[in-house]
């Protein structure tokens, strides 16, 4: 054991044994993942899947291809999905609000976290071995060099999803008042609510594609025969915007009590226009506060140089003359 310790210390520096243990741990994790992916399928699960008819149509190549992909993910679903049902539901809702509606989106997300974490860990370890192993580096800095990139790689997918969710919600919020005005015009022209939703979806696709996709999905689900109230509630859940939730409540109540949809839309569209003006005024009022720091940093130092500079120069000249 002492001979191995001497070899590692001579080759990798004073932290050679610790680095070797870390690399061994990464190798064991990689071997475990490969074994989990390639583990044989349980015959009981295969029988249940056959009874449910998942692989019923052998003549369709597309169905076989999609079924094979999902089966491959099912092998390590317990490893890539939260076991708590509430956490799984919240994660699916977050991904849908970010625009990822694939049924395997949660697994892809956790796989991206795992893969980027291991990849950045390998990069950090390689960087430390190549550039920092020969110098004087304490244990804290070594851990930062190796485990710091691993933490960044693990957090990066979550940061991407959060930013994409915020961007998509802002796009839906900006385009929603205009879509309400178009929908009101279509309904007052004699079209039904379903037809107006399809027309508005086609009209706003260039400017607001996320909102157009939501409207198109609602129209397709209504055409398929689903209940309109449940479809609209699912739209509000996918968007995650308070204005959409209020709009869905207005439509559901109007349908329940038998009131005119045009009157309800007219009132709500006016409120959305006023709300958009208020948001613009709020941003305009925040602008002077945000510019205060930049104004002070860019104007105060030159102003001090102009005002105080001649006095300082004169004092320095008087001091030199007196000496």
Helices and strands as residue ranges (DSSP letters): H 2-12, H 16-37, H 43-52, H 61-74, H 77-80, H 85-97, H 105-127, I 128-132, H 139-188, H 193-203, H 209-223, H 228-239, H 242-257, H 261-322
